[in-house]
Amino acid sequence: MKLELNRRQFLKISAQGAAAAGLFPAFAAETAPEDPANWITSLIADYVAKSTSNSIRNAENEKAWAEPLVGFSRGDDSIFQDYKEHVGPFHWTPLEVFNLTFPDMKAKPEELSVISWILPHTESIKADLRKQTTTPSEKWIRARLYGEDFNEELRKYVADTLTQSGHPALVPILSKSFRMGNSEKYGMASSWSERHAAYAAGLGTFGLCDGLITPKGKAIRCGSVVARIQVPATPRPYNDHHAYCLHFSSGTCGMCAIRCPGGAVSKESGHNKQACAKQCNATAQYADRQLGLKSYGCGFCQTGVPCESGIPVKA
């Protein structure tokens, strides 16, 4: 886990950092597109499809990510206050992180939107890890390293494009104030959660292992940007945060617990974050020693399971 945080620290020169340093020209006059949801969705989808950075950098130069899903939630959605109350006072609402980034701007919660996306792994990468039982595949580790580099590039690209279009935007997890904290209820937690932003945007619900189950499955990464632009919220087609998980909906499955080589998931107690961190650190040592890659890469709970590539719960 330490490797990921160090790399994020290195990449914190992002949209909000540039804005604070005065590297952007004065904000353009706000010109809201007629269909902001379609505009932003196309912006993200085109970047994923066309950017040469979307690669795991192997000999075949395979893509890290397939076609994304995009969703939106409002800055004044009460779910963000609910998150804060459950996780702890260090967990941000959209308005709090916006005010931290742009202290001289006036914004109301209802003027903000949270843009969330899901990057699904390609079938080739999923199939490669699906065959493994104890150590992660090289493709999966490369996707975790270079695929997340691309995801951070995408976050900054979306925030930069919105900001320069007159809609000040920021990347919460790249904020200089982003930190890990300790939640009384949940233990290790952070100032902002990409998965919970995606849940708020109607993109998926949580499984036994705490992974997000989406219409594209659970073998995914998430990204998000907060912007001063009003976008209609994507409906949440669920009322239960475990709605798409077979274990919680019907008492069956539990395959993610069987797949986890570190014993970090169980039907009785769900996800053990400390055991998960230990397993991720072990994969980082393996990646460094065997492949010369400075990254961790587990993902066993995301592949070889019924929710790998879709929602397994019948409508």
N, C-alpha and C positions, 0 to 999 in steps of 0.2 A: 504493500500500500504506500510506503514511503516514496517509492519511485514515481508514482503517479503525482503525488503532491509536489515533489521537487520539479517535475516537468511543467506542471501548471504554473508554479512560481516563475519559471523561466519565460513562460508565454504570456505573462500578464500585461505586456504592452498591447493593449487592445483598444477597441473603439472608445471606451470611456476614458482610458488613459490618454489617448491622443487628444480627445476633446479637452480634458483638463489641462493638458500641456499647451493648448492653443495651436495644435497642429492642423486642425480643420479650419477652413474658411468660415466666415460667419454663416450661421444656419440659413439655408434657403428659405424663402417664404413658403409657408406650409401649403402644400397642394395635395390634398387627400385624393388618391385615385378613386374612381367611381366604385370599384370593387376591390377594396384593400385586401380582402382575404385571398382572392384569386391572384392578385398581383404578388403578394408575399409568397404564396404557395408556389407559383411559377418561378419566382426568384430562387427558391430553395431547390426545387426539383431540377431546374436547368443547371444549377451549379453542381449538384450531385451527378447529373448525367454527363456533363461536359468537362468538368475540371480534371486535369491530369493528376492532381493531387489525390484524387480518389483511387488509391492504389495501395496494395500491401507490399509493393516494392520487391517482389520475388522475380525470378527469371522470366516468368510469363507476364509480369506486370498486371496481375489480376486486380480487378476492382475490389475494394473493401466493402462497398455498400451497394445494395440494390435500390430500387425506387423508393423514396421516402414517403412517410405519412406526415401531414401537417395539421395542427389544430390550434385553436385560440381560446383564451379565457380572458375575462375582464379583470382589470385591476381592482375593481371594487367587489369582486366575488368573495362572499363571506368564507369560502373554503380556505382562503389564505390566512385569515385570522384564526380559523380552526386549527390549521397546521401549527401556527405559532403557539397556541394554547396547549396543544398536545406535545410538541417537541420541546419548546422552551423559549425564553425571551430573546435568545440569540438568533432565532430563525426568522428570516425577513418576510414581510409582506412586499408586494411589488412596489408600493409607494415608498416604503422604507429604503429599499435599495436604490430606487430612482433618486430620492432626496440625498442619499449618501454620494451618489455619482455626480448629480447636477444640483449642488446646494443653492445656486443662485437662480434656479428656475422655479416657477410656480406651477405646480401640477396638482390635480385632484385625482383621487383613485379612479373615478369613472372615466378619466381621460386616457388612462393607461390600458395597454393590452399586453398579455404574455403570449408570445409566439413559441409554440413547442413543436418539436419534430421527432420522428422515429426514423432511425437509420437501420434497416434490416440487413443482416449479413447475407451474402450471396449463398446460393445452394452449395457451391464448391467448398466454401469455408465451413459451412455447417456439416457437410458430409465428412470432411476431414476430421473434425473433432468428434463426430458421432461414433467413429470407429475406436476412439481412445477410451481407456478405462482408468488410467492412473496419472499419466502426464499429458499435458496439452499438446496439440499438434502445432507444427511450425506456422501453418497458415493462420491459425487462430491467434497465436502470439503476435504475428505480424499485423493482423487486423486490429488487435488491441493497442499496439504501439502506433503504427502508421495510420490506421483508421481513425484513432482518436486525435492524432495530429490534424487530420483532415477535418474532423468534427469541430475542433477548436478554430481552425481556419474558417470554416463555414459560419460559426457563431460570429466571428469578427466581421466577416463579409456581410452578413445580414445586418448587424448593428451599424456598420459603416455606411451601407447603402441607405438605410432608413434615416440615419443622422444627416447625411448629406442631401437627403430629399426633404429635409425640413421636419423630420420626426425624430427627435433625440432618443437614442437607444443605447442600451448597455447589455453586457453579458454578465449576469450575476456571479457565475462561478469564477470569472476572471477579475472580479472586483478586488482591489487591494485590501478590502475589509473582509473578504471571504475567509472563513475559518472553520475548523472542526471544533465541536463542543461536546459536552456530555449532557445528554437528556436524562432526566430522572426516570422517565418512562421507558426510553428506548436505548439508552446507552450512547454509543458513538453516533453522532449526528453532525449536521453541517448547517451553515447559514442559509443554504438554498439547496433544494432537491430537484434535479432534472426529472426524475420519475414522478414525483408528486405534482410538478407543473404539468407533465403529460397527462396524469390522471385528471387534473382539473380541466384540461382541454379536451376531454372525452376520448383520449387515445388508448386507454387500457386500464386494467385493474391488476391487483397484486396477487401473486401466487404464494404457495407455501414457503418458498425460498426467498420471498420478498421481491423477486424479479417481476417486471411489468409484462403482463400478457396482453398483446395487442392484436389487431386484425392481421398483422404480418408475423405474429408469433412473439416469442420471448427472446430469441437470439438477436438482440438489437442493442443499440446505444441510443441515448436521448440527448437532445440539445434544446436550449431555450434562450430567448432574448426578451427583455422588457423594453417597451417603447411607448412614447407618447403619441399614440395613434389609436383611433377607435375602430376596432374590428369586431363584427358580430361574433359572439361566443359560439364555439362548436358545442352542440348539445351533448350532454353526458348520457349515453344510452344505458346507464346502470345506476342503481341506488346503493349497491353494496360494494365496498372496495375489494372484495374477494370474488366478485360475480363470475369471472371467467375461469376460475380455478376449479378443477374437478374435485380436488380434495375437500374444499370448503363447500362446493355446491352439491356434491353427492356422496362425499365420504370415500371416494375411490382414489385411485392413482397413487400419489406419493413417489412417483418415479424420480423427481428431483432429489429426494432424500437418498434413494438407492444409487443414483448417479454420482453423488458428491464423494470424491475420494478422501476428503478431509473430515467427514462426519459432521459437517457444519449445518445440516438440515435434518430434521426429524419430524415425523407426523405428530408427535406429542408436543413439541415446543417450538416448531418452526425453524427460523433462521437464527443461528448462533453467530453473532458478528465477530466475536473473538476467534472462534475456530475458523471462520471464513478468512479473516485477516491472516491467520497462520498459514492456511492453505495457499492463499495468494502469494505470500512471501516465499513459500516453498517453490511455487511455479516461477517466481522471479529469479531465484537461484538457479533453477533448471534452465531457464531461458538464457541466462548469462553464461552458464557453464557449457551447455551443449550447443547453443546457437549463436552466442555472442550478441544477443539482443538485450538491451537494457529495458526490460518491461516484464510485467507479470501477465499471465493469461490463463485463467481457469475456464469458466464457462460451461463446466460439465452439467450444471443444473439447467442450462439453456438449450442443450442439444440432446438428442436421443430421448426426448420427452414428448408427450402428446401435444403440448403447447409450443413446440419448437417453431412452427411456421404458421400458426393460426390460433383461433379460439376453439378449444375442444368442447366447450359446453354447448349443448344443443339449444337452439332457440326455443 
